[in-house]
Amino acid sequence: MILLNPKADKFEHLDEDSRKIILKTINWFEARGKKQLKKDDHDRTWHTDFLKFVKEEKVFATLLTPQKEGDGTTRWDTNRICQFNEILGFYGLTFWYVWQVSILGLGPIWMSENKSIKEKTAQLLRDGEIFAFGLSEKAHGADIYSSSMLLIPQVDKSYLAKGSKYYIGNANKAALVSTFAKMSDTEDYVFFAVNSQHEKYTCVKNTINSRNYVAEYNLDNYPICEEDILHKGPKAWDAALNTINVGKFNLGWASIGICTHAFYEALNHAAKRNLFNHYVTDFTHIKELFMSAYCRTVAMKLFAKRGADYMRSASSEDRRYLLFVPMVKMKVTVEGEEVINNLWDIIAAKGFEKDMYFESAVRDIRALPKLEGTVHVNMALILKFMKNYFFAPGKFPTIPSMTEAKNDDFLFDQGPTKGLGKIKFHDYKKVYNSIDLPNIKIFKKQIALLKLFLMIAAPSSVQKKDFDFLLNLGQLFTLVVYGQLIIENSKLNDIDNKLLDQIFSFLVSDFSKYALNIHNKSTSTYKQRVLCKQMMKKPNVNEEQFNEVLEKYVYSQEDTYEMNE
C-alpha cells in the first residue's frame, strides 16, 4: 500500500495472470527507457509501438473485456485496473490517456443489450484496437442535455447520423466511437457506434498540442442500422453517466502514478545537491515539503484503494461508491497538484529540464482535475450526499479489502442514475472513534464544528447561489469523507499510526484553510464567522515523530528507484 516501486515490487497481491501483464508492461517501459519516452513525448509521436505491445500481449483485451463477453481469460477487475492505471501514470500520462478513453468508449458497449456489437467489440480488443467516447460538443462542452448530434430515421428503418463532437480522445484511430446523440423526431437520447475510418466520418483536427489525439469529428449522413444502436431513451442517458462513474475513477490513480515517479526523481536529485555546505534535504523547509508530498501521496493511494473496495462491493442496495468515485476523480487529482507543487518548490529550476520526467509531470498533473468535468461540477455532485452522510446514517456490513480476482458485474448493470440524495452511508463517527491519535482528535473537533455549522448557520438562499461559497463548504465535507476512508484503509493494511498522524496533520491544516476562506467571504454571517474561527486549529506538533517518519518512510526512498535511461 505504500508507494509503487516498479523495480522492487513483486505484485504478489495479484493473481499470476495479472502479475504477468503488469510485469511485462513495466519491462516494456524500462526497456524503452526514459530518454526515448521523453523524445517521443517532445516529438508528439503517436503510440504505435505501445499499441503494438498491447496487441501482442492482449493487454487491453485481457483487462477490459468482461468475463461473460470474453474467451475465458478475461475479466473487468477494478483492483487490477487500478494497478494498471497507476503504472501507466507512473511512466507517462499520454499512455494512460489512450487506455482511459478506450475505457470510456467501451462503457456504453458493455452496458448495452446489443449482443452482436459486444461480440464484435471483444474481437476488436483481441485485435489490439482502441476505442473512443463521443459525448462532449464544441458549443456545449460537458452539458449533455444540449447535445446537438442527431440521429435521423429513414423510410427503410435505417438512420443517418449528422453532427459533430469535440474533445474526443482516440477519435483518430478508434475502431468504435460510442456516440451520444438525440433522435431528430422525438429528441430522445440515443447511443450508437461508428468507425473512425468510415468515409462519412471526418476527423477534423487534433484540438490540443499533444502526442495524444483529442479530436473534433464530424458525421455527415453517416449510415446507422439497428445493429449499431447501443441504447435508446433513458437508458442512453444512464449509460452516459454510468460510464463516467466507471471512468472517473481512473483519473485519481493516474495522479498517484505521476506523483510517485516525480517524488523519486525529486528526492534523488535533492539528496545529492549540496548548497551552502548543506545537502538540500537537510534544510528545514525542504523536510516539511517532502513530508507533505509523501504523506499526501500515501493518503491519495489509501483513499483511492478504499474507494475501489466500495466500487467492487456495490449493488442496487449499496451505492455509496457514487460519493467516493467523484472524490477519487476530484479530491485525489487536486491533491496530486499539491504534491507536484511541493516537489517543484524543492527542485526548482531542475523541474524545467527537458530530460526530466518531472518536466512532463508538471504539465500532465494539471489536466487530471479538469477531465470528466471540472472540480466545480464534481463538487456539485458531491454536495448532494452531505445531508444523509452527516444526519441520516444507514447500517451496512463492514466491507473488507476487495482484492479478489473476480469480474465486477455491477459496474455494467448500475441501473437508473436518479435518487442520489437518498443514498445512505455508514456512520463516519464510528470510524473516527476507532482510533486515538493527536491529530485525529483535533480533526474530530473540526468535524463537530462543521456539523454544528450546518445545523445552526447553514448557507442562506443567497449563499447557495454563490458557488465559491459552496465550493469551500464542499471542501470541508470532502475532507471528512477523505479522512474516514484513509482511516479505514490504514487499519486494513496496518499503516503505522505515526505515519497516519502525520497525514492528519495536513488534513487539520487544510480544514483550517477552507474554514478561513468561508470566514472571509463577503456574505458570511456572524454565526458562520464565529464557527469558522473555531474550526481553524493548529495541528499537533511532535518533532520526534516528524523526524522518525521522515527518516523511516520518506528519506529512506532515496535511490530506491530510478528509471532506465
N, C-alpha and C positions, 0 to 999 in steps of 0.2 A: 504493500500500500504506500510506502514511501516512494521517492522519485524513481521513475523509469531510468534504467541504465541498459541500453541495448547490448552493450558488450559484456555485461556481467549477469544480467537476469537470465534465468533458465526457463521462466514462464511455466513453472510446474503447476500453477493453479489452472492451467488449461489442459484439455484433453489432447491426446497425441496428434490427431489430425490438425487441430487448431494451432498447436505449438509449431508444427512443421511449416504451416503457412506464415506464421509470424516470423520465425527464424529465417525462412527463405527471403522474406521481404526485407528484413534487416540486412541480410547478407547482400542483397541486390544493391541497396543504398550504399553500404560501406564499400563494396567493390567498385561502385561508380565513383565514390569519393567526393569530398566537399568541393574541390576545385572544379570538377565537371558539373556538379549540381549548380554551382554559382554561375558558371559560364552559360549553362542552359537557361538559367533564370534571367541573366542580363540580356541574352540574345532573344529571349521570348520564344524559345523553341517549343513546338508542340510536343506532347507527351508520347511520341511514337514508341520509343524504347520501353518506357514504363508500361504502356498498354500491351506491348508485345510480351513482356514478362507476365502481366496479368492474364493474358490469354493462354500462354504456355502452362502456367501453374493453376489455371482455372480459379484464380483468387476471388474475383467478383462473383463468379458462378457459385462457388462453394459458400461464400459468406452472405450473399444477398438473394439466394433462392430459398423460399420457404420449403420446409421439409416435404409437404404434400405436393409441391409443384416440381420437385427435383427428382434425381435419379437414385436416391438412397444415400448420397454422400453429402447432402446439403442441408442447411437449416438457417433460419433467421434467429440468431442467438445474440441478444443485446450485449451480453457480457463480453464476448469476443469482438463484437463490432466496436465497442468502446475501446478495447485494446488496440484495434487496428486504426481507429481514429487518432489515438494518441501517438502512435508510431508515425503515421503519415504527417501529422502536425509537427512532430519532432524533426523530421527530415525536410519538410517544406510544404507550406500551405497550398501551393499550386497542385501538388499531387493529391492532397486531401480534397481539394475542390472538385476535381474530376470524379472522385468517389462519392462525395457528398451530393452533388446534383444528380448523379445516377440514382442514388437512394431516393431522392425526391421524385424523380421520373418514374421509378418503379412503384412507388406508393399507390397511386391510383390504379395501377395494373393489378397488383396483388390484392387490392381491396375489391376488385371487380368480380362480377359473376360471369364474365366473358371467358369461358374455358379455352376457346381456341387461341385467343391472344395471350393467355397465360402460357400455354404450351409453346407458342411462338417465342415469347419472351425468355422462357427457360433455355431454349435452344440458342437464342441470340447471346445470352450470357455465357453459355458454353463456348460460343464462337469468339468471345472476347469483346463484345460490343459494349458501348456505353449508352446512357440514357439522359433525358432532359425533362424538365418540369416547366411547361408553358403556362404560367399563371399571371405574372406582372405585365403591365402595359405601360407604354411611354406616358400617356396622358393621365393615367390613374394610379400608377405605382402599385402598391400592395392593396389598394382599395378594390377588392374583387367584386364588391357589389356592383361596380360600374363597368364591368367587363364589356368591351365593345366588339370582341371577336364573335362572329356569327356563324351558326350552322344553319344552312338554308335547305329546307326539304324540297325534293324534286318530285315530279309526277310519277316517276318509276320507283318511288320509295327509297331512292338513294338521297345523298345530301351533297352540298357544296360548302366548303369552309372558306370564309373570307374575313380577313382582318390581319392584325399584326400583334406580336408580343415583343416585349423589351426586357433586356437584362436577364437573358436566359442562358445559364451555363450549359456547355456542351452542345449548344444548338447548331454548331457547325458540323458535327460528326455523329450525333445521336442516331442510333438505329430506330428508336421510337421516341417521339416527343409527346408526352402526355399533355394535351392542350385543353385548357378550360375556356368555355365559351357560353353563349346563350343561344337558344333556339330563336330563329328570326320571327317565327309566327307566334309563339307563346311566351317568349322571354324566360322560359325555364332554363335552369343551368344544365350544362352537359359537359362531359369529359370525353374526348376522343384521342386516338393516337395517330400521329403522322410520322413519315420518314423524312429526315433532313436532306436526303439525296433525291427526293422526288422533284420532277420538273415544275410542279406547281408550288413548290416550296422555295422561297428565296431567302438565303441568309444574307441580310443586308450589310452588316458590318459587325466588327468587334467593338463594343461600346466602351471598353476600357483598355488602358495601355499595359497589357499583361500577357504572359505566355498562355494563360487560360483564355478561352473564347467565351465571352459573355455577350451573347448575340442579340441583335434585333432581327426578327424574322417575319416574313410576310407569307400568308397563304392567299393565293389568288385563284379562287374557284377550285380549291383542292378537292378531289373527289373522295367522298367518305361513304362507306357502306355500313350496314349494321354490325359486321364483324370488326369494325374499327371503333365502335362505341364502347366506352368503358362504364359510364354512369349517366343517368338522366335524372332531372328533377332534384329533389332534396338530397338524394344520395350523392350527386355530383358535388354539391356544397359540402356535405360531410366528408367526402373523400379528400377535398382540398384541405380542410382544416385538420383532419386526422393524419394526413400525410405530413403536414407541417409539424404536428405533435411528434411524429417519429423522427423527422429530420432535424428539428430544432436542437435536439439533444446532442447532436454530433458537434455543434459549434463549441460547446464548453470543453469537450475533450481535445479538440484541435488546439485551443488556447493552452490547455495543460501541457501538451506536447511541445509547443513553441516555447513556453516559459521554462520548461525543464532543460531543453537544449541551450537556451540563452543563459540560464543560470550556470551550467557547467562552463560555458565559454567565458563568462564574466569572471567567475571565481578563478579559473586557471590563469587568466590574464592578471587580475588584481593581486593574486598571491605572489606573483613573480616580479611585480613592478615596485621599485624602490624610489620613494620620493622623500627628500629632506631627511635622509638617513633612517627612514621607516618604510616597511612594506605597507602598501596601500591597505591591506587587510588589518593592520594594527590601529588605524585611525578609528576613533570612537564613532563618528558619524557613518563610517563605512560598515562597521559592525552592525549598527542599527538598520542600515539599508539592506544588508544581506539577510539579517534576521527577518525583516519584514517580507522580503522577496521569497525566502524559503518557506516561512510559515504560511504565507498567502497561497503559495503553490500547493503545499500539502493540504491546506483547507479546501482549495478548489477540487482536489482529487478526492478527498474524503466525502465532500458533499455530492459530487457528480456520481461517484460509485454508489453511494446510498440511494441517490435518485434512480439509478438503474435498477436497484432492487425493487423499488416501487413500480417501475415500469413493467418489470418481468412478472410481478405478482398481481398485476392489475386485473380487474374484472368489471363487469357492469355494476357490481355492488361496491367496488372499491376503486374509486377514480382519483385517489389522492395524487397520483402521478401528474395530473393536469395542472397542479400548482408547481410541482418540482421540475417538470420539463421546461417551462419558460424561464424558471430560475436558473437552470443549468445554462440555458441559452443567454440570458441577460446578466445575471449576477456573476457567474463564473467568467464570462468573457470580459466584463468590465474589470473584474479583479485581475485578469490577465494583463490588461493595460497598465494597471497599477504596478504589477510585478516588473514589467518591462521598464516603466519609468524609474523604479528603484534601481534596477540593474544599469540603466543608461546613465543615471547620475554617478554610478560607480566607475564605469569605464569611459565615460565622457566621449571625447573625440574618436576613440577607438571604435565606437559603435557605428561610425560612418564608413569605415573602411570596406571596400568592395569585396575583399576576400573573407570577411567575417560572416558567419551565419547570422550574427546579430543584425547586420545591415538589412536583411530581408525580414527578420523578426519584428523590427520596429515598424516596418511598413505593414506587414500582414496582421499583426495583433490588433490594429485599428479597425480592420474590416469586419471582424467577427461580431462585435456588438451591433453592427449595422446591417447584418444579413438576417433574413427571415423576420423582418420587422425591426423597427428601432427600439431602443431602450424604453421610450415612452409608450409605444404600442404594447410591448410586453408587460410593462408596469400596469397599464390599464387593465390587462387581463388578470394579473396577479392580485390586484386590489379587490376583485370580485370574491376572493376567498377569505378576506380578512375577518369579516364578521363571524363566520362559523368557526374559523380557526381559534379565535380568542374566546368566543362566548357560547359556543354550542358544540363542544367536542363529542365525537362518537366513540364507540367501542370497536376495536379491531384486534385480531390476533397479532402478536409480535412477528414482524417479517424478518426472517434470517438473511444472511448474506446469500444472494441468489447467483451462485456460480455454476449451477448445474448445466451440463451440456444438453440443452433441450431447445425446441423451437418455441418462439414466443407468439403463439397463435393469436392472442387477443389483440395485438397491435394492428392486425389487418381485419379485425372484426370489432372495432371500438363502438360502433353504433352512432346514434344521433349526437350532435355536439352541443345540445342545449342543456340548460339546468346547472351551469357552473356554480351559481350562488347557493345551490342546495347541497353541494358536496361537503361531507363531513371529514374531520381529521382526528387522529388520536390526540390525547391530551398532552400538549407540549410541556406542561408543568411537571409531569411525572418523569420526563426525560431529564429536564434540568435539575430536578431534585434527586436524581440518581447518582450525582457526583458532587463532590465537595472540594472545590478549588477556589483560590482567592479571586481570580478574575471572573470566574463564572458567578460567584456570589455578587460581585458588582454588576455584572451583566443582568442578573435576575432582578436586581433593584431597578435597573433601567427599563426592563420589560414591564414590571409592575406599574411604573410611572406612565409608560406608553398606553397601557390598558386603561389607566385612570384618565389619561388624556382623551381617549376615545369615548369614555363614559360621560365625562363632565365638561369637556372642551372640544367636542367634535367639530369638524370643519363646517362653517356656515355655507349657505347656498352660494354666496359669492366665492368663497374659497374653493368650493367644489368645481367651479368653472376655471380656476387657476391651476393649470396642470403642473406648474412648477411647485406649487404648494403640495399638491397630491403626490408628485414625484418624490419629494423629500419624506413625506409621510410613508409612502410605499417603501422607501429605502429602509426606514426603521422597521417596518413589518418584515421586510425581506431578511434583514439581519437576524431577526428572531428565528425564522424558519431555517436560515443558513446554519446558525449555531446549533439548533436542535439536531439536524441530520449529521453534523460534524461530531457531536457527542455520541449519537447512536453508532456511527461507523467506527469511532475511536474505540468504543467498548468491544465491538465485534472483532476488531483487528489488534487489540492490545497495544494501542498507541500510548506511549509514555505520557503520564499525567503532566510532567514538566513541560513537554512539548505542547500538550493541549492547553495548558495555562498560558503559554506564550502566544498561542493562536488567539485565545480570548482577550489577550492584552490589546491586540489591534482591533478586535471586534468592539471592545469598550470604547476605544478612541474613535472608531468610525461612527458608532452610535452617537457619540457626543457631537461629532461634526454635523450630522444631519439634523440633530436637535437644534444646534446653533443656527442652521440655515432656516428652519421654521421660525425660531425666535426672531430672526432679523427680517422676516417678511413684513412688508408694509401693512398687510392686512391682519397680522397676528393679534389676537386679543390678549387682554391682561392675564386671564386664566391660562391661556396657551403659553405665554411667555414665562409665567411662574413655573409651570410644569416642565417646560423645555430647559430652564435653568437647572432644575433639579436632575434632569436627565444627563446633563453634562458632568461627567465624572472622569477622574484620573484613574488609569489602570494601576493595579498593584505593581510596584516595582520590587523585584527580587534580583539583585545584581548577581548573586551566586548562581541562581537558577538560569539567568540570562547567559552567563559565561559557559555554564555546563552545556546548555542546549546548543550554543554557538559552536563549541568545540566538538561535541559528540555528533551533531546532526548536520551542521552547516559547513564548517571549515574542513571537516573530515572528508568532504566530497572532492577536495582538490585533487586533480589528476586522476580521478576515477573514471572519467570519460573524456575522450577527445575523438572527434570523427576522423576517419582515414582521409588523408589528403588525396 
